[in-house]
C-alpha cells in the first residue's frame, strides 16, 4: 500500500464546488482507498492505496465528476514528492500563509513566467511540477494571473506542511 496526498481543484473556494469533507471521505472509501483523512474544507485528502498515483487520480476524478456533474481536477503526490516540493520553495523566511505552491500535473511550460499578467510585487518561481508564488502584501488585493496555473491547485506552506505531517512524511 502506498500513501498519497490528493489535492482537489476548486472545491469549496469562493462559493463554488461545494463538497462536504464527510462526502469526500465516503467517496474515497467507496473507491477502495484506506486510512482516508481530510484536512480543512478545501479538498485535501490523505489516503492509502495499492494503485499507482495516476490510477488514484483517475478514480477520484471519475467519482468527483459523477458527484458534481462536471470535471473536478485532482493532483496526486506521494509524501516524498510533496516534501521535496516544499523543501524546494525559494521564499525562505516568507510568512507561510503568504506563499503558495501551485501543484500541476506536468512541469510548467518554459514560457510560464513570461505569460504572467497583473504582477504587483508578487515573486514567482518555477519548480518540477509546481509554481511557487509569494504574495508579499497578501493575496486579498492581488490581481495576479498565471495562465500556466489554470489547471493546477494552490496550497499555502502551512497546508502543505500539515499534509506531509498527516501522511507520515
PAFIDREN-420154 format. One record per residue (C-alpha): x, y, z; residue in one letter. Coordinates in pm, 1 decimal, decimal comma, m for minus. Each point is the difference from the previous one (the first is absolute). Layout:
<recs>
+----------+----------+----------+------+
:       xx :       yy :       zz : code :
+----------+----------+----------+------+
:        X :        Y :        Z :    A :
...
+----------+----------+----------+------+
</recs>
This chain:
<recs>
+----------+----------+----------+------+
:       xx :       yy :       zz : code :
+----------+----------+----------+------+
:      0,0 :      0,0 :      0,0 :    X :
:    117,3 :    349,8 :    m88,8 :    X :
:    m84,5 :    322,7 :    178,4 :    X :
:   m118,7 :    285,7 :   m219,1 :    X :
:   m107,0 :    358,1 :     45,0 :    X :
:   m281,8 :    102,0 :   m234,1 :    X :
:    m75,0 :    366,1 :    m62,4 :    X :
:   m333,5 :     85,8 :   m156,0 :    X :
:    m27,6 :    305,0 :   m222,1 :    X :
:   m260,9 :    272,6 :     61,0 :    X :
:   m180,0 :   m172,6 :    285,4 :    X :
:   m172,9 :    216,5 :    262,6 :    X :
:    181,0 :    311,0 :   m117,8 :    X :
:   m191,0 :    320,5 :    m63,3 :    X :
:   m336,7 :   m171,4 :     20,4 :    X :
:     70,1 :   m243,1 :   m284,3 :    X :
:     14,3 :   m375,5 :     m2,9 :    X :
:   m154,7 :    m68,0 :    340,0 :    X :
:    108,8 :   m340,5 :    123,8 :    X :
:    m29,7 :    m88,8 :    367,4 :    X :
:    316,1 :   m171,4 :    118,7 :    X :
:   m207,8 :   m285,3 :    149,2 :    X :
:   m131,4 :    m66,5 :   m353,8 :    X :
:    353,3 :      8,8 :   m137,7 :    X :
:    119,0 :   m249,8 :    261,8 :    X :
:   m293,9 :   m230,2 :    m77,9 :    X :
:     71,1 :     30,4 :   m372,9 :    X :
:    363,8 :    m96,8 :     54,9 :    X :
:    m91,5 :   m294,3 :    220,8 :    X :
:   m255,1 :   m120,5 :   m258,3 :    X :
:    281,2 :      9,7 :   m258,2 :    X :
:    192,6 :   m245,1 :    218,2 :    X :
:    250,7 :    242,6 :    150,8 :    X :
:    110,4 :    m61,7 :    359,0 :    X :
:     85,2 :    224,8 :    295,8 :    X :
:   m180,1 :    293,4 :   m165,5 :    X :
:     41,2 :    333,2 :    180,0 :    X :
:    m90,2 :    348,2 :   m115,4 :    X :
:    149,8 :    329,2 :    107,2 :    X :
:   m195,9 :    325,4 :      3,3 :    X :
:   m289,3 :     50,9 :   m238,1 :    X :
:    196,4 :     73,7 :   m315,8 :    X :
:     40,0 :   m349,9 :   m140,8 :    X :
:    309,2 :   m148,8 :    162,0 :    X :
:      5,4 :   m377,3 :     47,0 :    X :
:    261,4 :   m235,0 :    138,4 :    X :
:    m67,4 :   m362,7 :    m91,1 :    X :
:    158,4 :   m338,0 :    m56,6 :    X :
:    m37,6 :   m216,2 :   m309,0 :    X :
:    170,7 :   m281,5 :   m188,4 :    X :
:    m66,8 :    192,2 :   m323,8 :    X :
:    248,0 :    226,8 :   m174,6 :    X :
:    m33,3 :    375,6 :     44,7 :    X :
:   m145,8 :     32,4 :   m353,1 :    X :
:   m264,3 :   m265,7 :     71,8 :    X :
:    m89,4 :    166,9 :    331,5 :    X :
:    m34,7 :    329,8 :   m186,4 :    X :
:   m220,6 :   m155,8 :   m270,2 :    X :
:   m221,6 :   m177,1 :    254,0 :    X :
:    m49,8 :    316,7 :    203,6 :    X :
:    m65,7 :    215,8 :   m305,2 :    X :
:   m264,0 :   m245,0 :   m124,5 :    X :
:   m181,2 :    m14,1 :    334,5 :    X :
:     16,2 :    377,4 :     36,9 :    X :
:   m135,2 :     53,2 :   m352,8 :    X :
:   m287,5 :   m236,6 :     79,2 :    X :
:    m68,7 :    190,8 :    322,5 :    X :
:     35,6 :    353,9 :   m135,3 :    X :
:   m129,1 :    m53,1 :   m351,8 :    X :
:    313,4 :    163,4 :   m138,4 :    X :
:    373,7 :    m69,1 :     m2,6 :    X :
:    187,4 :     66,3 :    323,7 :    X :
:    377,8 :      2,6 :    m30,6 :    X :
:    209,8 :   m200,8 :    243,4 :    X :
:    375,1 :     14,5 :     56,5 :    X :
:    157,7 :   m300,2 :    175,9 :    X :
:    341,5 :     m2,5 :    164,4 :    X :
:    190,0 :   m235,7 :    226,9 :    X :
:    110,3 :    141,1 :    335,0 :    X :
:    360,0 :     m6,1 :   m129,5 :    X :
:    m92,2 :    201,7 :   m310,4 :    X :
:   m194,7 :    246,7 :    211,5 :    X :
:    289,0 :     38,1 :    248,0 :    X :
:    247,4 :     50,8 :   m285,6 :    X :
:   m222,2 :    272,9 :   m149,2 :    X :
:    m30,7 :    173,1 :    337,2 :    X :
:    375,8 :    m17,2 :     62,4 :    X :
:     65,0 :    151,0 :   m344,9 :    X :
:   m220,0 :    304,8 :     56,6 :    X :
:    227,9 :    297,8 :    m47,0 :    X :
:   m164,3 :    254,9 :    229,4 :    X :
:    194,7 :    m69,2 :    317,5 :    X :
:   m130,5 :    209,6 :    284,4 :    X :
:   m332,3 :     71,9 :   m171,4 :    X :
:   m310,3 :     m8,3 :    217,1 :    X :
:   m134,9 :   m351,9 :    m64,6 :    X :
:   m351,9 :    131,7 :    m57,2 :    X :
:    124,6 :    240,0 :   m271,2 :    X :
:    189,8 :   m251,0 :   m210,6 :    X :
:   m165,2 :   m272,3 :   m203,9 :    X :
:     94,4 :   m299,8 :   m205,4 :    X :
:   m214,6 :    m41,3 :   m308,6 :    X :
:      5,8 :   m371,1 :    m75,7 :    X :
:    m15,7 :   m107,6 :   m365,4 :    X :
:    m25,0 :   m336,3 :   m176,5 :    X :
:    300,8 :     76,7 :   m219,5 :    X :
:    299,3 :    233,1 :      6,5 :    X :
:    m94,4 :    363,3 :    m55,0 :    X :
:     57,0 :    114,9 :   m359,0 :    X :
:    324,7 :    180,3 :    m73,9 :    X :
:   m187,5 :    325,4 :    m68,6 :    X :
:   m204,1 :    m16,0 :    321,7 :    X :
:    164,4 :    304,6 :    157,4 :    X :
:    m17,7 :    207,4 :   m318,9 :    X :
:   m377,2 :    m57,2 :    m20,8 :    X :
:    m69,9 :    132,5 :    352,6 :    X :
:   m224,0 :    308,0 :     10,0 :    X :
:    m94,5 :    261,9 :    258,7 :    X :
:    307,1 :    m61,7 :    210,7 :    X :
:     25,7 :    249,8 :    285,1 :    X :
:    291,8 :    m95,2 :    219,4 :    X :
:    m74,7 :   m372,4 :     15,5 :    X :
:    302,0 :   m225,8 :    m34,9 :    X :
:    m37,4 :   m304,9 :   m224,8 :    X :
:    227,7 :   m297,6 :    m61,8 :    X :
:    m36,1 :   m327,8 :   m186,7 :    X :
:     51,1 :   m345,8 :    147,7 :    X :
:     m9,2 :   m356,6 :   m133,2 :    X :
:   m380,3 :    m20,1 :    m20,1 :    X :
:    m73,8 :    307,2 :    207,2 :    X :
:    m16,5 :    374,6 :    m25,6 :    X :
:    103,3 :    185,5 :    314,9 :    X :
:   m156,9 :    336,8 :     80,3 :    X :
:     77,4 :    236,2 :    285,0 :    X :
:   m268,6 :    261,8 :     57,5 :    X :
:    207,3 :    240,0 :    208,7 :    X :
:   m292,4 :    229,5 :     80,2 :    X :
:   m254,2 :   m282,3 :     17,6 :    X :
:   m236,5 :   m153,6 :   m253,4 :    X :
:   m312,2 :    205,5 :     68,0 :    X :
:     80,8 :    284,5 :   m239,8 :    X :
:    211,8 :   m190,8 :   m250,0 :    X :
:   m114,5 :     m3,2 :   m362,4 :    X :
:    274,0 :   m243,5 :   m102,6 :    X :
:    m82,6 :   m223,2 :   m298,1 :    X :
:    217,8 :   m302,5 :    m70,5 :    X :
:   m137,5 :   m176,2 :   m310,4 :    X :
:    219,0 :   m308,6 :     61,5 :    X :
:   m171,1 :    m46,7 :    337,9 :    X :
:   m350,0 :    m30,2 :   m147,5 :    X :
:     m9,6 :   m379,1 :     31,2 :    X :
:    186,7 :     m3,9 :    330,9 :    X :
:   m103,4 :     43,5 :    359,1 :    X :
:    167,8 :    214,8 :    264,8 :    X :
:     70,7 :    m67,5 :    365,7 :    X :
:    183,4 :    225,9 :    242,0 :    X :
:    315,8 :   m115,3 :    177,7 :    X :
:   m188,6 :    m71,7 :    323,9 :    X :
:   m243,6 :   m233,7 :   m175,9 :    X :
:    275,2 :   m178,6 :   m192,7 :    X :
:    199,4 :    m57,6 :    319,9 :    X :
:   m308,7 :   m130,9 :    183,5 :    X :
:    m85,0 :   m242,8 :   m283,2 :    X :
:    355,3 :   m134,1 :      2,7 :    X :
:    m25,5 :    m47,4 :    376,2 :    X :
:   m336,9 :   m176,5 :    m32,7 :    X :
:    147,4 :   m230,7 :   m265,1 :    X :
:    280,8 :    m99,4 :    234,1 :    X :
:    262,6 :    186,6 :   m200,4 :    X :
+----------+----------+----------+------+
</recs>
